[in-house]
Amino acid sequence: YTADITTDTFDAEANSISTIRRYSFLLYLNAHWTEFDGRCLRIYLDSDLVNVEPKAGTLVVMRSDGVPNEVLDTRTERTTLVGWFL
């Protein structure tokens, strides 16, 4: 996935889930993840960036309407529970 903001209001209908969600969350479930596996979440923060390793038990919560992010290349499958708070 390339860098984007989680909420895409350009194509979203008024009052659809895409326009009313406020926070996104990801809970990683990868018990045996290694750095070689790849698939980190990259979050862009002003002039800095953070790479989040998808290790089991890692929880990421971020604003849906203003935190650019992307998923880096992978060499294996990644299991993640994803959801939104309205």
N, C-alpha and C positions, 0 to 999 in steps of 0.2 A: 504494500500500500504506500502511496506517496503522501507527502505532507499535506494535511488539510485541517480544517476545523470540524469537529464532530457534527455540529449542526449545519445542515445545508439548507438555508432558507430560500435560496434562489428557485429551487424546484419544488419546494414544499408547499402544500396547501395550507391555508389559514387554519389555525387550531389543530393541525396534525401533530403527531408525536414529535416530528422533526423540529417544529417551531416552538413547542412548549417545554421540552425537556431542559432542565437547568444544570444538572450534574450527570456525568457519566462515570461508571465504575467498571473496573476490570479486576477479577480475582483469578490469579494464575493457579493452575492445578498440575503443573509439570514436575513430578517428583524427582525425575532423573535428568533434568536439564543441565547441559554443559555449555560453556562459552562457544564451543565449536558448533552447537546446534543453531546459533543465531536467533533471529526473530525477536530481538529486543524492541521495546516500545521507545521511540525517541520523542521527547517532549521539548518544544522550543519555548524558552522563557526569556523574553526581552532579548538581550544580547548573549544569552547562554543557552546551552542545551543539556538535557539529562537523558541518559540511556537507562531504562529500567529493564533489568533482567527478568524474564518470565519464570522465576523459580516458584515452586509450590508455596502457597500461603501469602504471596505478595499481593497486596491490595493497592490499587491506584484509584483515586477519586479526583476528578478534575472538572472544571466548568465546561459545559458543553458548547458554550457560545463564544469562546475566545481563547482556547488553548490549542495552538497548532501542534499536530502530532503526526507520526507515521510509524509504521511497522517495518523494521529493517529486514533484509533478505534472510531466508531460512534454509536450513539443510534437513529439517525434520518437521514433523507435525507439532503443533502447539495447542494445548487445551486451555481454554479460558472461559470463565463465566462473565458475561457482559450484561449490563443493565443501565437504567437511567432513573433519576429522581426528577419528578416534575415540580 
